[in-house]
Amino acid sequence: MTTLNIYFSSDNGVLCTDDQVLVFPGLERSEFDRGLGQHMNGGKSAPDYVVYGPMSVVVWGQRFLVGLRFFKDVVQAVTLTLEQDRVAALGYEATEKDLLAEKKTLTTVISKHLACLPSSTSLGADVFEFPWGGIVSRADLKSTWCGIVVWYK
């Protein structure tokens, strides 16, 4: 699996590498298919939804598996899951304490690199809102998934 170093702009929600733009608000699936989509597996997950993934990326100094979700052929969200994380290693044995600790770590990474605090916080999610959409550091206690979701309006 190819690893890309990705940079994120909180000003406009653009994810890019050193030499190309990967994802941005309003990205159409046909355009994605001609670029990064050629390197990812894609498939319908529900009517009007197509999901691509996974690809290994480095964002904010951390290695993540990334997936993209399109709704009606326009990018809706990017999901980032730590590759080497305690929660994934534990699977369904992960405790609430494990999930909340990882969410806190992810929120700290986001806050540090975006130089801002979350707009709102709750037990399961810390939300950073921007004019183009936002970023959520999530801990899902039911599925024992913890990660980051970048969503676009």
Contacts in CASP RR format, 6 or more apart in sequence:
PFRMAT RR
TARGET T0000
AUTHOR 0000-0000-0000
METHOD contacts of the structure
MODEL  1
MTTLNIYFSSDNGVLCTDDQVLVFPGLERSEFDRGLGQHMNGGKSAPDYV
VYGPMSVVVWGQRFLVGLRFFKDVVQAVTLTLEQDRVAALGYEATEKDLL
AEKKTLTTVISKHLACLPSSTSLGADVFEFPWGGIVSRADLKSTWCGIVV
WYK
1 54 0 8 1.000
1 55 0 8 1.000
1 56 0 8 1.000
2 39 0 8 1.000
2 55 0 8 1.000
2 56 0 8 1.000
3 56 0 8 1.000
3 57 0 8 1.000
3 58 0 8 1.000
3 63 0 8 1.000
4 17 0 8 1.000
4 22 0 8 1.000
4 55 0 8 1.000
4 56 0 8 1.000
4 57 0 8 1.000
4 58 0 8 1.000
5 17 0 8 1.000
5 18 0 8 1.000
5 57 0 8 1.000
5 58 0 8 1.000
6 15 0 8 1.000
6 16 0 8 1.000
6 17 0 8 1.000
6 22 0 8 1.000
6 57 0 8 1.000
6 58 0 8 1.000
6 59 0 8 1.000
6 66 0 8 1.000
7 15 0 8 1.000
7 16 0 8 1.000
7 17 0 8 1.000
7 18 0 8 1.000
7 59 0 8 1.000
8 14 0 8 1.000
8 15 0 8 1.000
8 59 0 8 1.000
8 60 0 8 1.000
8 113 0 8 1.000
8 150 0 8 1.000
9 16 0 8 1.000
10 114 0 8 1.000
10 116 0 8 1.000
10 128 0 8 1.000
10 130 0 8 1.000
10 135 0 8 1.000
12 24 0 8 1.000
12 25 0 8 1.000
12 132 0 8 1.000
13 24 0 8 1.000
13 25 0 8 1.000
13 130 0 8 1.000
13 132 0 8 1.000
13 133 0 8 1.000
13 134 0 8 1.000
13 150 0 8 1.000
13 152 0 8 1.000
14 21 0 8 1.000
14 23 0 8 1.000
14 24 0 8 1.000
15 21 0 8 1.000
15 22 0 8 1.000
15 23 0 8 1.000
15 24 0 8 1.000
15 59 0 8 1.000
15 78 0 8 1.000
15 150 0 8 1.000
16 22 0 8 1.000
20 35 0 8 1.000
20 36 0 8 1.000
22 36 0 8 1.000
23 32 0 8 1.000
23 36 0 8 1.000
23 68 0 8 1.000
23 75 0 8 1.000
23 78 0 8 1.000
24 75 0 8 1.000
25 75 0 8 1.000
25 132 0 8 1.000
25 133 0 8 1.000
25 152 0 8 1.000
25 153 0 8 1.000
26 74 0 8 1.000
26 75 0 8 1.000
26 152 0 8 1.000
27 74 0 8 1.000
27 75 0 8 1.000
28 73 0 8 1.000
28 74 0 8 1.000
28 75 0 8 1.000
29 50 0 8 1.000
29 70 0 8 1.000
29 73 0 8 1.000
29 74 0 8 1.000
29 75 0 8 1.000
30 73 0 8 1.000
32 52 0 8 1.000
32 68 0 8 1.000
32 70 0 8 1.000
32 75 0 8 1.000
36 55 0 8 1.000
37 52 0 8 1.000
39 55 0 8 1.000
40 52 0 8 1.000
40 53 0 8 1.000
40 54 0 8 1.000
40 55 0 8 1.000
40 67 0 8 1.000
40 68 0 8 1.000
41 52 0 8 1.000
41 53 0 8 1.000
41 54 0 8 1.000
42 50 0 8 1.000
42 51 0 8 1.000
42 52 0 8 1.000
42 53 0 8 1.000
43 50 0 8 1.000
43 51 0 8 1.000
43 52 0 8 1.000
44 50 0 8 1.000
44 51 0 8 1.000
45 51 0 8 1.000
45 69 0 8 1.000
48 71 0 8 1.000
48 72 0 8 1.000
49 69 0 8 1.000
49 70 0 8 1.000
49 71 0 8 1.000
50 69 0 8 1.000
50 70 0 8 1.000
50 73 0 8 1.000
51 67 0 8 1.000
51 68 0 8 1.000
51 69 0 8 1.000
51 70 0 8 1.000
52 67 0 8 1.000
52 68 0 8 1.000
52 69 0 8 1.000
52 70 0 8 1.000
53 65 0 8 1.000
53 66 0 8 1.000
53 67 0 8 1.000
53 68 0 8 1.000
54 65 0 8 1.000
54 66 0 8 1.000
54 67 0 8 1.000
55 65 0 8 1.000
55 66 0 8 1.000
55 67 0 8 1.000
56 63 0 8 1.000
56 64 0 8 1.000
56 65 0 8 1.000
56 66 0 8 1.000
56 83 0 8 1.000
57 63 0 8 1.000
57 64 0 8 1.000
57 65 0 8 1.000
57 66 0 8 1.000
57 80 0 8 1.000
58 64 0 8 1.000
59 80 0 8 1.000
60 109 0 8 1.000
60 110 0 8 1.000
60 112 0 8 1.000
60 113 0 8 1.000
61 109 0 8 1.000
62 82 0 8 1.000
62 109 0 8 1.000
63 82 0 8 1.000
63 83 0 8 1.000
63 84 0 8 1.000
64 80 0 8 1.000
64 81 0 8 1.000
64 82 0 8 1.000
64 83 0 8 1.000
64 148 0 8 1.000
65 80 0 8 1.000
65 81 0 8 1.000
65 83 0 8 1.000
66 78 0 8 1.000
66 79 0 8 1.000
66 80 0 8 1.000
67 78 0 8 1.000
67 79 0 8 1.000
67 80 0 8 1.000
68 75 0 8 1.000
68 77 0 8 1.000
68 78 0 8 1.000
68 79 0 8 1.000
69 75 0 8 1.000
69 76 0 8 1.000
69 77 0 8 1.000
69 78 0 8 1.000
69 79 0 8 1.000
70 76 0 8 1.000
75 152 0 8 1.000
76 151 0 8 1.000
76 152 0 8 1.000
77 149 0 8 1.000
77 150 0 8 1.000
77 151 0 8 1.000
77 152 0 8 1.000
78 149 0 8 1.000
78 150 0 8 1.000
79 147 0 8 1.000
79 148 0 8 1.000
79 149 0 8 1.000
79 150 0 8 1.000
80 147 0 8 1.000
80 148 0 8 1.000
80 149 0 8 1.000
80 150 0 8 1.000
81 88 0 8 1.000
81 145 0 8 1.000
81 146 0 8 1.000
81 147 0 8 1.000
81 148 0 8 1.000
82 88 0 8 1.000
82 102 0 8 1.000
82 106 0 8 1.000
82 146 0 8 1.000
82 147 0 8 1.000
85 102 0 8 1.000
85 146 0 8 1.000
86 94 0 8 1.000
86 98 0 8 1.000
86 101 0 8 1.000
86 102 0 8 1.000
87 94 0 8 1.000
87 98 0 8 1.000
87 99 0 8 1.000
87 102 0 8 1.000
87 144 0 8 1.000
87 145 0 8 1.000
87 146 0 8 1.000
90 98 0 8 1.000
90 144 0 8 1.000
91 144 0 8 1.000
92 144 0 8 1.000
94 144 0 8 1.000
96 141 0 8 1.000
99 139 0 8 1.000
99 140 0 8 1.000
99 141 0 8 1.000
99 144 0 8 1.000
99 146 0 8 1.000
100 123 0 8 1.000
100 124 0 8 1.000
100 139 0 8 1.000
102 139 0 8 1.000
102 146 0 8 1.000
102 147 0 8 1.000
103 124 0 8 1.000
103 125 0 8 1.000
103 126 0 8 1.000
103 137 0 8 1.000
103 138 0 8 1.000
103 139 0 8 1.000
103 146 0 8 1.000
103 147 0 8 1.000
106 137 0 8 1.000
106 146 0 8 1.000
106 147 0 8 1.000
106 148 0 8 1.000
107 118 0 8 1.000
107 121 0 8 1.000
107 126 0 8 1.000
107 137 0 8 1.000
110 126 0 8 1.000
110 128 0 8 1.000
110 135 0 8 1.000
110 137 0 8 1.000
110 148 0 8 1.000
111 117 0 8 1.000
111 118 0 8 1.000
114 128 0 8 1.000
114 135 0 8 1.000
116 128 0 8 1.000
118 126 0 8 1.000
118 127 0 8 1.000
118 128 0 8 1.000
118 137 0 8 1.000
119 127 0 8 1.000
119 128 0 8 1.000
119 129 0 8 1.000
120 126 0 8 1.000
120 127 0 8 1.000
120 129 0 8 1.000
121 127 0 8 1.000
123 139 0 8 1.000
124 138 0 8 1.000
124 139 0 8 1.000
124 140 0 8 1.000
124 141 0 8 1.000
125 136 0 8 1.000
125 137 0 8 1.000
125 138 0 8 1.000
125 139 0 8 1.000
126 136 0 8 1.000
126 137 0 8 1.000
127 134 0 8 1.000
127 135 0 8 1.000
127 136 0 8 1.000
128 134 0 8 1.000
128 135 0 8 1.000
128 136 0 8 1.000
132 152 0 8 1.000
132 153 0 8 1.000
133 151 0 8 1.000
133 152 0 8 1.000
133 153 0 8 1.000
134 150 0 8 1.000
134 151 0 8 1.000
134 152 0 8 1.000
135 148 0 8 1.000
135 149 0 8 1.000
135 150 0 8 1.000
135 151 0 8 1.000
136 148 0 8 1.000
136 149 0 8 1.000
136 151 0 8 1.000
137 147 0 8 1.000
137 148 0 8 1.000
138 145 0 8 1.000
138 146 0 8 1.000
138 147 0 8 1.000
138 148 0 8 1.000
138 149 0 8 1.000
139 145 0 8 1.000
139 146 0 8 1.000
139 147 0 8 1.000
140 146 0 8 1.000
END
